[in-house]
Amino acid sequence: MFTGLIQTLGTIKPLGGDSWQVTCLSQPSNVIMQDLAYGDSIAVDGVCLTVEEILKDGFIATASPETLRRTTLGLEETQQRYVNLEASLRVGSKVGGHFVMGHVDGVGRLLTAQQTATSWEMTFTAPEAIARYIVPKGSIAVNGISLTVAAYEPELSQFTVAVIPLTYADTNLRYLVSGSWVNLEGDILGKYVEKFLYPGKHPATSTDDDGFNEITPTFLAEHGYL
């Protein structure tokens, strides 16, 4: 489990097969490397990878076929690039972002990035696998970064986040251009709510005949929530 607060940048390159080499950038790399151990979990652009071999300034990990299918690691044009790195959350650590599992739901693309007086406004596409968990002012992980949804347009399958200058400067968001692929992970809280509301069913394929109820003020009142 992670918090979505990036600790340092690194680079990643394929070694052949399913193996990948992650190299931490020089100056802040001690945040990741200072007590890195075999078997540790590291979020690499939001993808939870297990350390299999420790190098002088990085590590080697394996990405499963499922990981390659769901994330930017499986896209040739995103290989050998800068990646965001975060070590797993420890008991007693501060949770400054939100709970990020490192289990990417799918990939989206950057549409626009516009600098304002106080932030960068960045708009991304979101496939249905992630879009159903997006709510205005809710949390979403973009390349492992905990961000708050500023606006959501379901009819266009896209959302906008406001990125403060510190986050923009310290992550690989500053290297993205229009069309760049990003890893997206929906908020785990939304996934559990969905599971409780639609047990054994996928809400996107359900109908009124399935017996599911839309959450409305009337529905909440009938069930003792108002």
PyMOL CGO cylinders between C-alpha atoms (Angstrom):
from pymol import cmd
from pymol.cgo import CYLINDER

trace = [
    CYLINDER, 0.00, 0.00, 0.00, 1.17, 3.52, -0.84, 0.3, 1, 1, 1, 1, 1, 1,
    CYLINDER, 1.17, 3.52, -0.84, 0.04, 7.11, -0.28, 0.3, 1, 1, 1, 1, 1, 1,
    CYLINDER, 0.04, 7.11, -0.28, 0.57, 8.66, -3.71, 0.3, 1, 1, 1, 1, 1, 1,
    CYLINDER, 0.57, 8.66, -3.71, 3.25, 11.05, -2.45, 0.3, 1, 1, 1, 1, 1, 1,
    CYLINDER, 3.25, 11.05, -2.45, 6.21, 10.57, -4.78, 0.3, 1, 1, 1, 1, 1, 1,
    CYLINDER, 6.21, 10.57, -4.78, 9.61, 10.32, -3.11, 0.3, 1, 1, 1, 1, 1, 1,
    CYLINDER, 9.61, 10.32, -3.11, 11.92, 10.54, -6.09, 0.3, 1, 1, 1, 1, 1, 1,
    CYLINDER, 11.92, 10.54, -6.09, 12.21, 10.07, -9.83, 0.3, 1, 1, 1, 1, 1, 1,
    CYLINDER, 12.21, 10.07, -9.83, 13.96, 7.25, -11.62, 0.3, 1, 1, 1, 1, 1, 1,
    CYLINDER, 13.96, 7.25, -11.62, 14.36, 5.70, -15.03, 0.3, 1, 1, 1, 1, 1, 1,
    CYLINDER, 14.36, 5.70, -15.03, 13.18, 2.31, -16.22, 0.3, 1, 1, 1, 1, 1, 1,
    CYLINDER, 13.18, 2.31, -16.22, 14.30, 0.05, -19.01, 0.3, 1, 1, 1, 1, 1, 1,
    CYLINDER, 14.30, 0.05, -19.01, 13.39, -3.49, -20.10, 0.3, 1, 1, 1, 1, 1, 1,
    CYLINDER, 13.39, -3.49, -20.10, 16.02, -6.21, -19.68, 0.3, 1, 1, 1, 1, 1, 1,
    CYLINDER, 16.02, -6.21, -19.68, 14.25, -8.77, -21.79, 0.3, 1, 1, 1, 1, 1, 1,
    CYLINDER, 14.25, -8.77, -21.79, 11.42, -11.10, -20.92, 0.3, 1, 1, 1, 1, 1, 1,
    CYLINDER, 11.42, -11.10, -20.92, 9.47, -9.71, -17.98, 0.3, 1, 1, 1, 1, 1, 1,
    CYLINDER, 9.47, -9.71, -17.98, 12.44, -8.16, -16.17, 0.3, 1, 1, 1, 1, 1, 1,
    CYLINDER, 12.44, -8.16, -16.17, 12.89, -4.43, -15.68, 0.3, 1, 1, 1, 1, 1, 1,
    CYLINDER, 12.89, -4.43, -15.68, 15.71, -2.33, -14.30, 0.3, 1, 1, 1, 1, 1, 1,
    CYLINDER, 15.71, -2.33, -14.30, 14.75, 0.73, -12.29, 0.3, 1, 1, 1, 1, 1, 1,
    CYLINDER, 14.75, 0.73, -12.29, 17.47, 3.31, -11.59, 0.3, 1, 1, 1, 1, 1, 1,
    CYLINDER, 17.47, 3.31, -11.59, 16.97, 6.08, -9.04, 0.3, 1, 1, 1, 1, 1, 1,
    CYLINDER, 16.97, 6.08, -9.04, 18.12, 9.57, -9.92, 0.3, 1, 1, 1, 1, 1, 1,
    CYLINDER, 18.12, 9.57, -9.92, 21.30, 10.50, -8.07, 0.3, 1, 1, 1, 1, 1, 1,
    CYLINDER, 21.30, 10.50, -8.07, 20.55, 13.15, -5.49, 0.3, 1, 1, 1, 1, 1, 1,
    CYLINDER, 20.55, 13.15, -5.49, 17.34, 12.05, -3.72, 0.3, 1, 1, 1, 1, 1, 1,
    CYLINDER, 17.34, 12.05, -3.72, 17.76, 8.32, -4.40, 0.3, 1, 1, 1, 1, 1, 1,
    CYLINDER, 17.76, 8.32, -4.40, 18.71, 7.60, -0.76, 0.3, 1, 1, 1, 1, 1, 1,
    CYLINDER, 18.71, 7.60, -0.76, 15.01, 7.95, 0.13, 0.3, 1, 1, 1, 1, 1, 1,
    CYLINDER, 15.01, 7.95, 0.13, 14.37, 4.72, -1.76, 0.3, 1, 1, 1, 1, 1, 1,
    CYLINDER, 14.37, 4.72, -1.76, 17.79, 3.08, -1.50, 0.3, 1, 1, 1, 1, 1, 1,
    CYLINDER, 17.79, 3.08, -1.50, 18.74, 3.74, 2.13, 0.3, 1, 1, 1, 1, 1, 1,
    CYLINDER, 18.74, 3.74, 2.13, 17.02, 0.64, 3.52, 0.3, 1, 1, 1, 1, 1, 1,
    CYLINDER, 17.02, 0.64, 3.52, 15.83, -1.13, 0.38, 0.3, 1, 1, 1, 1, 1, 1,
    CYLINDER, 15.83, -1.13, 0.38, 15.56, -4.88, 0.93, 0.3, 1, 1, 1, 1, 1, 1,
    CYLINDER, 15.56, -4.88, 0.93, 14.92, -7.95, -1.18, 0.3, 1, 1, 1, 1, 1, 1,
    CYLINDER, 14.92, -7.95, -1.18, 11.16, -8.49, -1.52, 0.3, 1, 1, 1, 1, 1, 1,
    CYLINDER, 11.16, -8.49, -1.52, 10.20, -4.86, -0.83, 0.3, 1, 1, 1, 1, 1, 1,
    CYLINDER, 10.20, -4.86, -0.83, 7.33, -3.30, -2.74, 0.3, 1, 1, 1, 1, 1, 1,
    CYLINDER, 7.33, -3.30, -2.74, 8.03, -0.13, -4.73, 0.3, 1, 1, 1, 1, 1, 1,
    CYLINDER, 8.03, -0.13, -4.73, 5.44, 1.82, -6.70, 0.3, 1, 1, 1, 1, 1, 1,
    CYLINDER, 5.44, 1.82, -6.70, 6.90, 2.57, -10.14, 0.3, 1, 1, 1, 1, 1, 1,
    CYLINDER, 6.90, 2.57, -10.14, 4.62, 5.07, -11.85, 0.3, 1, 1, 1, 1, 1, 1,
    CYLINDER, 4.62, 5.07, -11.85, 1.88, 3.67, -9.64, 0.3, 1, 1, 1, 1, 1, 1,
    CYLINDER, 1.88, 3.67, -9.64, 2.64, 0.03, -10.47, 0.3, 1, 1, 1, 1, 1, 1,
    CYLINDER, 2.64, 0.03, -10.47, 3.51, -2.09, -7.42, 0.3, 1, 1, 1, 1, 1, 1,
    CYLINDER, 3.51, -2.09, -7.42, 6.66, -4.05, -8.25, 0.3, 1, 1, 1, 1, 1, 1,
    CYLINDER, 6.66, -4.05, -8.25, 8.64, -6.41, -6.02, 0.3, 1, 1, 1, 1, 1, 1,
    CYLINDER, 8.64, -6.41, -6.02, 12.38, -5.90, -5.61, 0.3, 1, 1, 1, 1, 1, 1,
    CYLINDER, 12.38, -5.90, -5.61, 14.13, -9.08, -6.80, 0.3, 1, 1, 1, 1, 1, 1,
    CYLINDER, 14.13, -9.08, -6.80, 17.71, -7.79, -7.00, 0.3, 1, 1, 1, 1, 1, 1,
    CYLINDER, 17.71, -7.79, -7.00, 19.28, -4.70, -5.47, 0.3, 1, 1, 1, 1, 1, 1,
    CYLINDER, 19.28, -4.70, -5.47, 21.74, -2.69, -7.52, 0.3, 1, 1, 1, 1, 1, 1,
    CYLINDER, 21.74, -2.69, -7.52, 24.06, 0.15, -6.53, 0.3, 1, 1, 1, 1, 1, 1,
    CYLINDER, 24.06, 0.15, -6.53, 21.53, 2.82, -7.50, 0.3, 1, 1, 1, 1, 1, 1,
    CYLINDER, 21.53, 2.82, -7.50, 18.36, 0.87, -8.18, 0.3, 1, 1, 1, 1, 1, 1,
    CYLINDER, 18.36, 0.87, -8.18, 16.80, -2.55, -8.42, 0.3, 1, 1, 1, 1, 1, 1,
    CYLINDER, 16.80, -2.55, -8.42, 15.46, -5.21, -10.77, 0.3, 1, 1, 1, 1, 1, 1,
    CYLINDER, 15.46, -5.21, -10.77, 11.84, -6.36, -10.75, 0.3, 1, 1, 1, 1, 1, 1,
    CYLINDER, 11.84, -6.36, -10.75, 9.53, -8.54, -12.79, 0.3, 1, 1, 1, 1, 1, 1,
    CYLINDER, 9.53, -8.54, -12.79, 6.29, -7.36, -14.34, 0.3, 1, 1, 1, 1, 1, 1,
    CYLINDER, 6.29, -7.36, -14.34, 3.65, -10.05, -14.85, 0.3, 1, 1, 1, 1, 1, 1,
    CYLINDER, 3.65, -10.05, -14.85, 1.71, -10.38, -18.13, 0.3, 1, 1, 1, 1, 1, 1,
    CYLINDER, 1.71, -10.38, -18.13, -1.35, -8.92, -16.37, 0.3, 1, 1, 1, 1, 1, 1,
    CYLINDER, -1.35, -8.92, -16.37, 0.69, -5.89, -15.28, 0.3, 1, 1, 1, 1, 1, 1,
    CYLINDER, 0.69, -5.89, -15.28, 2.00, -5.38, -18.81, 0.3, 1, 1, 1, 1, 1, 1,
    CYLINDER, 2.00, -5.38, -18.81, -1.52, -5.64, -20.18, 0.3, 1, 1, 1, 1, 1, 1,
    CYLINDER, -1.52, -5.64, -20.18, -3.01, -3.07, -17.83, 0.3, 1, 1, 1, 1, 1, 1,
    CYLINDER, -3.01, -3.07, -17.83, -0.23, -0.51, -17.49, 0.3, 1, 1, 1, 1, 1, 1,
    CYLINDER, -0.23, -0.51, -17.49, 2.09, 1.69, -19.52, 0.3, 1, 1, 1, 1, 1, 1,
    CYLINDER, 2.09, 1.69, -19.52, 4.87, -0.86, -19.01, 0.3, 1, 1, 1, 1, 1, 1,
    CYLINDER, 4.87, -0.86, -19.01, 3.34, -2.80, -21.86, 0.3, 1, 1, 1, 1, 1, 1,
    CYLINDER, 3.34, -2.80, -21.86, 3.52, 0.16, -24.24, 0.3, 1, 1, 1, 1, 1, 1,
    CYLINDER, 3.52, 0.16, -24.24, 6.74, 0.34, -26.23, 0.3, 1, 1, 1, 1, 1, 1,
    CYLINDER, 6.74, 0.34, -26.23, 6.75, 4.13, -26.49, 0.3, 1, 1, 1, 1, 1, 1,
    CYLINDER, 6.75, 4.13, -26.49, 6.69, 4.53, -22.70, 0.3, 1, 1, 1, 1, 1, 1,
    CYLINDER, 6.69, 4.53, -22.70, 9.77, 2.40, -22.03, 0.3, 1, 1, 1, 1, 1, 1,
    CYLINDER, 9.77, 2.40, -22.03, 13.14, 3.90, -21.01, 0.3, 1, 1, 1, 1, 1, 1,
    CYLINDER, 13.14, 3.90, -21.01, 11.59, 7.02, -19.50, 0.3, 1, 1, 1, 1, 1, 1,
    CYLINDER, 11.59, 7.02, -19.50, 11.32, 8.86, -16.20, 0.3, 1, 1, 1, 1, 1, 1,
    CYLINDER, 11.32, 8.86, -16.20, 9.13, 7.16, -13.61, 0.3, 1, 1, 1, 1, 1, 1,
    CYLINDER, 9.13, 7.16, -13.61, 7.75, 8.19, -10.22, 0.3, 1, 1, 1, 1, 1, 1,
    CYLINDER, 7.75, 8.19, -10.22, 8.99, 6.12, -7.29, 0.3, 1, 1, 1, 1, 1, 1,
    CYLINDER, 8.99, 6.12, -7.29, 7.48, 5.57, -3.84, 0.3, 1, 1, 1, 1, 1, 1,
    CYLINDER, 7.48, 5.57, -3.84, 8.33, 3.01, -1.18, 0.3, 1, 1, 1, 1, 1, 1,
    CYLINDER, 8.33, 3.01, -1.18, 5.45, 1.18, 0.48, 0.3, 1, 1, 1, 1, 1, 1,
    CYLINDER, 5.45, 1.18, 0.48, 3.66, 2.71, 3.45, 0.3, 1, 1, 1, 1, 1, 1,
    CYLINDER, 3.66, 2.71, 3.45, 4.84, 1.66, 6.90, 0.3, 1, 1, 1, 1, 1, 1,
    CYLINDER, 4.84, 1.66, 6.90, 2.82, 1.41, 10.07, 0.3, 1, 1, 1, 1, 1, 1,
    CYLINDER, 2.82, 1.41, 10.07, 2.90, 4.77, 11.79, 0.3, 1, 1, 1, 1, 1, 1,
    CYLINDER, 2.90, 4.77, 11.79, 3.86, 6.72, 8.68, 0.3, 1, 1, 1, 1, 1, 1,
    CYLINDER, 3.86, 6.72, 8.68, 1.97, 9.83, 7.65, 0.3, 1, 1, 1, 1, 1, 1,
    CYLINDER, 1.97, 9.83, 7.65, -0.74, 9.42, 5.03, 0.3, 1, 1, 1, 1, 1, 1,
    CYLINDER, -0.74, 9.42, 5.03, -0.58, 12.71, 3.19, 0.3, 1, 1, 1, 1, 1, 1,
    CYLINDER, -0.58, 12.71, 3.19, -2.32, 11.58, 0.02, 0.3, 1, 1, 1, 1, 1, 1,
    CYLINDER, -2.32, 11.58, 0.02, -4.82, 8.71, -0.13, 0.3, 1, 1, 1, 1, 1, 1,
    CYLINDER, -4.82, 8.71, -0.13, -4.55, 4.93, 0.00, 0.3, 1, 1, 1, 1, 1, 1,
    CYLINDER, -4.55, 4.93, 0.00, -2.99, 3.83, -3.29, 0.3, 1, 1, 1, 1, 1, 1,
    CYLINDER, -2.99, 3.83, -3.29, -2.78, 0.08, -3.77, 0.3, 1, 1, 1, 1, 1, 1,
    CYLINDER, -2.78, 0.08, -3.77, -0.37, 0.01, -6.69, 0.3, 1, 1, 1, 1, 1, 1,
    CYLINDER, -0.37, 0.01, -6.69, -2.90, -2.05, -8.66, 0.3, 1, 1, 1, 1, 1, 1,
    CYLINDER, -2.90, -2.05, -8.66, -3.40, 0.01, -11.81, 0.3, 1, 1, 1, 1, 1, 1,
    CYLINDER, -3.40, 0.01, -11.81, -6.87, -0.22, -13.33, 0.3, 1, 1, 1, 1, 1, 1,
    CYLINDER, -6.87, -0.22, -13.33, -5.89, 0.93, -16.80, 0.3, 1, 1, 1, 1, 1, 1,
    CYLINDER, -5.89, 0.93, -16.80, -4.23, 3.65, -18.82, 0.3, 1, 1, 1, 1, 1, 1,
    CYLINDER, -4.23, 3.65, -18.82, -5.39, 7.07, -19.95, 0.3, 1, 1, 1, 1, 1, 1,
    CYLINDER, -5.39, 7.07, -19.95, -3.88, 9.86, -22.00, 0.3, 1, 1, 1, 1, 1, 1,
    CYLINDER, -3.88, 9.86, -22.00, -3.03, 13.47, -21.31, 0.3, 1, 1, 1, 1, 1, 1,
    CYLINDER, -3.03, 13.47, -21.31, -5.21, 15.76, -23.36, 0.3, 1, 1, 1, 1, 1, 1,
    CYLINDER, -5.21, 15.76, -23.36, -4.11, 19.22, -22.22, 0.3, 1, 1, 1, 1, 1, 1,
    CYLINDER, -4.11, 19.22, -22.22, -1.84, 20.82, -19.64, 0.3, 1, 1, 1, 1, 1, 1,
    CYLINDER, -1.84, 20.82, -19.64, -2.29, 24.50, -18.94, 0.3, 1, 1, 1, 1, 1, 1,
    CYLINDER, -2.29, 24.50, -18.94, -0.37, 26.60, -16.46, 0.3, 1, 1, 1, 1, 1, 1,
    CYLINDER, -0.37, 26.60, -16.46, -2.42, 28.99, -14.34, 0.3, 1, 1, 1, 1, 1, 1,
    CYLINDER, -2.42, 28.99, -14.34, -1.39, 31.56, -11.75, 0.3, 1, 1, 1, 1, 1, 1,
    CYLINDER, -1.39, 31.56, -11.75, -1.33, 28.99, -8.95, 0.3, 1, 1, 1, 1, 1, 1,
    CYLINDER, -1.33, 28.99, -8.95, -1.19, 25.51, -10.54, 0.3, 1, 1, 1, 1, 1, 1,
    CYLINDER, -1.19, 25.51, -10.54, -1.19, 23.35, -13.62, 0.3, 1, 1, 1, 1, 1, 1,
    CYLINDER, -1.19, 23.35, -13.62, -4.57, 22.20, -14.89, 0.3, 1, 1, 1, 1, 1, 1,
    CYLINDER, -4.57, 22.20, -14.89, -4.20, 18.83, -16.57, 0.3, 1, 1, 1, 1, 1, 1,
    CYLINDER, -4.20, 18.83, -16.57, -6.97, 16.94, -18.35, 0.3, 1, 1, 1, 1, 1, 1,
    CYLINDER, -6.97, 16.94, -18.35, -6.80, 13.20, -18.97, 0.3, 1, 1, 1, 1, 1, 1,
    CYLINDER, -6.80, 13.20, -18.97, -8.94, 10.59, -20.67, 0.3, 1, 1, 1, 1, 1, 1,
    CYLINDER, -8.94, 10.59, -20.67, -10.24, 7.75, -18.52, 0.3, 1, 1, 1, 1, 1, 1,
    CYLINDER, -10.24, 7.75, -18.52, -11.54, 4.37, -19.74, 0.3, 1, 1, 1, 1, 1, 1,
    CYLINDER, -11.54, 4.37, -19.74, -14.70, 2.94, -18.20, 0.3, 1, 1, 1, 1, 1, 1,
    CYLINDER, -14.70, 2.94, -18.20, -12.69, 0.71, -15.86, 0.3, 1, 1, 1, 1, 1, 1,
    CYLINDER, -12.69, 0.71, -15.86, -11.59, 3.86, -14.01, 0.3, 1, 1, 1, 1, 1, 1,
    CYLINDER, -11.59, 3.86, -14.01, -14.23, 6.41, -14.99, 0.3, 1, 1, 1, 1, 1, 1,
    CYLINDER, -14.23, 6.41, -14.99, -16.93, 4.85, -12.83, 0.3, 1, 1, 1, 1, 1, 1,
    CYLINDER, -16.93, 4.85, -12.83, -14.85, 5.57, -9.69, 0.3, 1, 1, 1, 1, 1, 1,
    CYLINDER, -14.85, 5.57, -9.69, -14.22, 9.23, -10.52, 0.3, 1, 1, 1, 1, 1, 1,
    CYLINDER, -14.22, 9.23, -10.52, -16.13, 11.84, -8.55, 0.3, 1, 1, 1, 1, 1, 1,
    CYLINDER, -16.13, 11.84, -8.55, -15.50, 15.60, -8.31, 0.3, 1, 1, 1, 1, 1, 1,
    CYLINDER, -15.50, 15.60, -8.31, -13.23, 16.38, -5.33, 0.3, 1, 1, 1, 1, 1, 1,
    CYLINDER, -13.23, 16.38, -5.33, -12.46, 12.69, -5.01, 0.3, 1, 1, 1, 1, 1, 1,
    CYLINDER, -12.46, 12.69, -5.01, -9.02, 11.09, -5.27, 0.3, 1, 1, 1, 1, 1, 1,
    CYLINDER, -9.02, 11.09, -5.27, -7.34, 9.41, -8.21, 0.3, 1, 1, 1, 1, 1, 1,
    CYLINDER, -7.34, 9.41, -8.21, -3.79, 8.15, -8.74, 0.3, 1, 1, 1, 1, 1, 1,
    CYLINDER, -3.79, 8.15, -8.74, -2.11, 9.30, -11.96, 0.3, 1, 1, 1, 1, 1, 1,
    CYLINDER, -2.11, 9.30, -11.96, 1.27, 7.64, -12.49, 0.3, 1, 1, 1, 1, 1, 1,
    CYLINDER, 1.27, 7.64, -12.49, 1.14, 6.86, -8.79, 0.3, 1, 1, 1, 1, 1, 1,
    CYLINDER, 1.14, 6.86, -8.79, 0.53, 10.48, -7.77, 0.3, 1, 1, 1, 1, 1, 1,
    CYLINDER, 0.53, 10.48, -7.77, -2.36, 11.18, -5.41, 0.3, 1, 1, 1, 1, 1, 1,
    CYLINDER, -2.36, 11.18, -5.41, -4.40, 13.92, -7.07, 0.3, 1, 1, 1, 1, 1, 1,
    CYLINDER, -4.40, 13.92, -7.07, -7.79, 15.49, -6.44, 0.3, 1, 1, 1, 1, 1, 1,
    CYLINDER, -7.79, 15.49, -6.44, -10.36, 15.54, -9.22, 0.3, 1, 1, 1, 1, 1, 1,
    CYLINDER, -10.36, 15.54, -9.22, -11.23, 19.16, -9.99, 0.3, 1, 1, 1, 1, 1, 1,
    CYLINDER, -11.23, 19.16, -9.99, -13.76, 18.37, -12.71, 0.3, 1, 1, 1, 1, 1, 1,
    CYLINDER, -13.76, 18.37, -12.71, -15.22, 15.29, -14.33, 0.3, 1, 1, 1, 1, 1, 1,
    CYLINDER, -15.22, 15.29, -14.33, -17.02, 15.08, -17.68, 0.3, 1, 1, 1, 1, 1, 1,
    CYLINDER, -17.02, 15.08, -17.68, -18.55, 11.59, -17.94, 0.3, 1, 1, 1, 1, 1, 1,
    CYLINDER, -18.55, 11.59, -17.94, -19.95, 12.17, -21.41, 0.3, 1, 1, 1, 1, 1, 1,
    CYLINDER, -19.95, 12.17, -21.41, -16.41, 12.79, -22.67, 0.3, 1, 1, 1, 1, 1, 1,
    CYLINDER, -16.41, 12.79, -22.67, -14.76, 10.19, -20.41, 0.3, 1, 1, 1, 1, 1, 1,
    CYLINDER, -14.76, 10.19, -20.41, -12.26, 12.73, -19.16, 0.3, 1, 1, 1, 1, 1, 1,
    CYLINDER, -12.26, 12.73, -19.16, -11.30, 14.44, -15.94, 0.3, 1, 1, 1, 1, 1, 1,
    CYLINDER, -11.30, 14.44, -15.94, -9.22, 17.44, -14.85, 0.3, 1, 1, 1, 1, 1, 1,
    CYLINDER, -9.22, 17.44, -14.85, -6.85, 17.79, -11.91, 0.3, 1, 1, 1, 1, 1, 1,
    CYLINDER, -6.85, 17.79, -11.91, -5.16, 20.89, -10.52, 0.3, 1, 1, 1, 1, 1, 1,
    CYLINDER, -5.16, 20.89, -10.52, -1.50, 20.17, -9.82, 0.3, 1, 1, 1, 1, 1, 1,
    CYLINDER, -1.50, 20.17, -9.82, 0.41, 22.43, -7.44, 0.3, 1, 1, 1, 1, 1, 1,
    CYLINDER, 0.41, 22.43, -7.44, 3.86, 23.63, -8.61, 0.3, 1, 1, 1, 1, 1, 1,
    CYLINDER, 3.86, 23.63, -8.61, 5.70, 21.42, -6.08, 0.3, 1, 1, 1, 1, 1, 1,
    CYLINDER, 5.70, 21.42, -6.08, 4.05, 18.24, -7.36, 0.3, 1, 1, 1, 1, 1, 1,
    CYLINDER, 4.05, 18.24, -7.36, 4.53, 19.28, -10.97, 0.3, 1, 1, 1, 1, 1, 1,
    CYLINDER, 4.53, 19.28, -10.97, 8.24, 19.94, -10.43, 0.3, 1, 1, 1, 1, 1, 1,
    CYLINDER, 8.24, 19.94, -10.43, 8.98, 16.82, -8.35, 0.3, 1, 1, 1, 1, 1, 1,
    CYLINDER, 8.98, 16.82, -8.35, 7.20, 14.23, -10.52, 0.3, 1, 1, 1, 1, 1, 1,
    CYLINDER, 7.20, 14.23, -10.52, 7.24, 13.12, -14.13, 0.3, 1, 1, 1, 1, 1, 1,
    CYLINDER, 7.24, 13.12, -14.13, 4.11, 15.12, -14.88, 0.3, 1, 1, 1, 1, 1, 1,
    CYLINDER, 4.11, 15.12, -14.88, 6.40, 17.86, -16.18, 0.3, 1, 1, 1, 1, 1, 1,
    CYLINDER, 6.40, 17.86, -16.18, 7.66, 15.53, -18.91, 0.3, 1, 1, 1, 1, 1, 1,
    CYLINDER, 7.66, 15.53, -18.91, 4.22, 14.66, -20.27, 0.3, 1, 1, 1, 1, 1, 1,
    CYLINDER, 4.22, 14.66, -20.27, 3.02, 16.03, -23.58, 0.3, 1, 1, 1, 1, 1, 1,
    CYLINDER, 3.02, 16.03, -23.58, -0.39, 15.85, -25.20, 0.3, 1, 1, 1, 1, 1, 1,
    CYLINDER, -0.39, 15.85, -25.20, -1.06, 12.20, -25.98, 0.3, 1, 1, 1, 1, 1, 1,
    CYLINDER, -1.06, 12.20, -25.98, 1.27, 10.79, -23.32, 0.3, 1, 1, 1, 1, 1, 1,
    CYLINDER, 1.27, 10.79, -23.32, 0.02, 7.59, -21.69, 0.3, 1, 1, 1, 1, 1, 1,
    CYLINDER, 0.02, 7.59, -21.69, -0.44, 7.48, -17.90, 0.3, 1, 1, 1, 1, 1, 1,
    CYLINDER, -0.44, 7.48, -17.90, -1.33, 4.81, -15.36, 0.3, 1, 1, 1, 1, 1, 1,
    CYLINDER, -1.33, 4.81, -15.36, -4.64, 5.35, -13.58, 0.3, 1, 1, 1, 1, 1, 1,
    CYLINDER, -4.64, 5.35, -13.58, -5.91, 3.80, -10.35, 0.3, 1, 1, 1, 1, 1, 1,
    CYLINDER, -5.91, 3.80, -10.35, -9.35, 4.54, -8.95, 0.3, 1, 1, 1, 1, 1, 1,
    CYLINDER, -9.35, 4.54, -8.95, -9.90, 5.14, -5.25, 0.3, 1, 1, 1, 1, 1, 1,
    CYLINDER, -9.90, 5.14, -5.25, -10.12, 1.85, -3.36, 0.3, 1, 1, 1, 1, 1, 1,
    CYLINDER, -10.12, 1.85, -3.36, -13.02, 3.24, -1.29, 0.3, 1, 1, 1, 1, 1, 1,
    CYLINDER, -13.02, 3.24, -1.29, -15.13, 3.57, -4.43, 0.3, 1, 1, 1, 1, 1, 1,
    CYLINDER, -15.13, 3.57, -4.43, -14.37, -0.02, -5.38, 0.3, 1, 1, 1, 1, 1, 1,
    CYLINDER, -14.37, -0.02, -5.38, -15.58, -1.35, -2.04, 0.3, 1, 1, 1, 1, 1, 1,
    CYLINDER, -15.58, -1.35, -2.04, -18.73, 0.76, -2.21, 0.3, 1, 1, 1, 1, 1, 1,
    CYLINDER, -18.73, 0.76, -2.21, -19.40, -0.66, -5.66, 0.3, 1, 1, 1, 1, 1, 1,
    CYLINDER, -19.40, -0.66, -5.66, -18.84, -4.20, -4.38, 0.3, 1, 1, 1, 1, 1, 1,
    CYLINDER, -18.84, -4.20, -4.38, -21.32, -3.76, -1.55, 0.3, 1, 1, 1, 1, 1, 1,
    CYLINDER, -21.32, -3.76, -1.55, -23.96, -2.20, -3.81, 0.3, 1, 1, 1, 1, 1, 1,
    CYLINDER, -23.96, -2.20, -3.81, -23.56, -4.70, -6.64, 0.3, 1, 1, 1, 1, 1, 1,
    CYLINDER, -23.56, -4.70, -6.64, -22.54, -8.04, -5.07, 0.3, 1, 1, 1, 1, 1, 1,
    CYLINDER, -22.54, -8.04, -5.07, -21.59, -10.54, -7.71, 0.3, 1, 1, 1, 1, 1, 1,
    CYLINDER, -21.59, -10.54, -7.71, -22.51, -8.18, -10.54, 0.3, 1, 1, 1, 1, 1, 1,
    CYLINDER, -22.51, -8.18, -10.54, -20.78, -5.59, -12.69, 0.3, 1, 1, 1, 1, 1, 1,
    CYLINDER, -20.78, -5.59, -12.69, -22.72, -2.31, -12.46, 0.3, 1, 1, 1, 1, 1, 1,
    CYLINDER, -22.72, -2.31, -12.46, -21.93, -1.36, -16.02, 0.3, 1, 1, 1, 1, 1, 1,
    CYLINDER, -21.93, -1.36, -16.02, -23.85, -4.40, -17.29, 0.3, 1, 1, 1, 1, 1, 1,
    CYLINDER, -23.85, -4.40, -17.29, -26.69, -4.41, -14.77, 0.3, 1, 1, 1, 1, 1, 1,
    CYLINDER, -26.69, -4.41, -14.77, -30.29, -3.49, -15.54, 0.3, 1, 1, 1, 1, 1, 1,
    CYLINDER, -30.29, -3.49, -15.54, -33.32, -2.60, -13.48, 0.3, 1, 1, 1, 1, 1, 1,
    CYLINDER, -33.32, -2.60, -13.48, -34.30, -6.26, -13.65, 0.3, 1, 1, 1, 1, 1, 1,
    CYLINDER, -34.30, -6.26, -13.65, -31.18, -7.18, -11.69, 0.3, 1, 1, 1, 1, 1, 1,
    CYLINDER, -31.18, -7.18, -11.69, -32.73, -5.72, -8.59, 0.3, 1, 1, 1, 1, 1, 1,
    CYLINDER, -32.73, -5.72, -8.59, -30.11, -2.99, -8.06, 0.3, 1, 1, 1, 1, 1, 1,
    CYLINDER, -30.11, -2.99, -8.06, -31.09, 0.39, -6.70, 0.3, 1, 1, 1, 1, 1, 1,
    CYLINDER, -31.09, 0.39, -6.70, -29.83, 3.78, -7.74, 0.3, 1, 1, 1, 1, 1, 1,
    CYLINDER, -29.83, 3.78, -7.74, -28.60, 5.76, -4.72, 0.3, 1, 1, 1, 1, 1, 1,
    CYLINDER, -28.60, 5.76, -4.72, -30.98, 8.69, -4.35, 0.3, 1, 1, 1, 1, 1, 1,
    CYLINDER, -30.98, 8.69, -4.35, -32.13, 10.73, -1.33, 0.3, 1, 1, 1, 1, 1, 1,
    CYLINDER, -32.13, 10.73, -1.33, -35.29, 8.61, -1.30, 0.3, 1, 1, 1, 1, 1, 1,
    CYLINDER, -35.29, 8.61, -1.30, -33.31, 5.37, -1.31, 0.3, 1, 1, 1, 1, 1, 1,
    CYLINDER, -33.31, 5.37, -1.31, -31.10, 6.61, 1.55, 0.3, 1, 1, 1, 1, 1, 1,
    CYLINDER, -31.10, 6.61, 1.55, -34.11, 7.73, 3.59, 0.3, 1, 1, 1, 1, 1, 1,
    CYLINDER, -34.11, 7.73, 3.59, -35.79, 4.36, 3.15, 0.3, 1, 1, 1, 1, 1, 1,
    CYLINDER, -35.79, 4.36, 3.15, -32.69, 2.65, 4.50, 0.3, 1, 1, 1, 1, 1, 1,
    CYLINDER, -32.69, 2.65, 4.50, -32.22, 4.88, 7.51, 0.3, 1, 1, 1, 1, 1, 1,
    CYLINDER, -32.22, 4.88, 7.51, -29.45, 7.18, 6.26, 0.3, 1, 1, 1, 1, 1, 1,
    CYLINDER, -29.45, 7.18, 6.26, -31.44, 10.43, 6.36, 0.3, 1, 1, 1, 1, 1, 1,
]
cmd.load_cgo(trace, "trace")
